[in-house]
Amino acid sequence: MHPDRIKEVLIRLKQEEITVEQAMESLKTLPFEELGFAKVDHHRQLRSGFPEVIFCQGKTPDQVAAIAERILANGSSLLATRATPEIYGFIKRAHPEAIFHENARIVSIAKGRPPKMRGPIAVVCAGTSDIPVAEEAAVTAEAMGSKVVRVYDVGVAGLHRLLSHRDNLISANVVIVVAGMEGALASVVGGLVDRPVIAVPTSVGYGASFGGLSALLTMLNSCAAGVTVVNIDNGFGAGYAASMINRKS
């Protein structure tokens, strides 16, 4: 953690050689912690407002547990996405307070004071099959301090279901729309609200949906103004971006 550099910055700050803003900027560049197979960025929260998040897919349970241990030892909260029950078991052995959000496939541990809740963010999903991606977005947003309103199974095959939740949509600071198949729901919601809409295509659908590519292209070609799109199945990215927008609301 290079304590000598921290000490130097604090001395310069005390002697009024630099401002608080300059000190914070200097501390943002402090190096990471080297684990050999990973470089843990302990100062992600200082730079971006939220600690480093572990993407578990492709990592062994031992690797995830080791990274989680260093994040928690630094006093930061833990968010591990695309986690399996096996990975959860590895983390929970050392940290019984760990929570497994099964639908979201996220392991979380909160440290320190709970974040001040802002919001709300509305997470809207087209069908029950889209809920895992929607929950990834919702749990991520909640971990970052956003209130979340869930509006599930309101796809375009029955628009009256969506319209019955119009109050939740127009009262949200940001709306996340999760849909597979043809992905039309994002355009519909975008035409109903005066808020930013973050569209998340999912890989749910029959053969011609091409694993979410059809929904992605529909959302990218939306005629509704204010609709932006994240990658296929990227509920985490949508929840993170929505929370950043929510902070500024």
Secondary structure, 3 states (H helix, E strand, C coil): CCHHHHHHHHHHHHCCCCCHHHHHHHHCCCCCEECCCCEECCCHHHHHCCCCCEECCCCCHHHHHHHHHHHHHCCCCEEEECCCHHHHHHHHHHCCCCEEECCCCEEEECCCCCCCCEEEEEEEECCHHHHHHHHHHHHHHHHCCEEEEEECCCCHHHHHHHHCCHHHHHCCCEEEEEECCCCCHHHHHHCCCCCCEEEEECCCCCHHHHHHHHHHHHHHCCCCCCEEECCCCCHHHHHHHHHHHHHHC
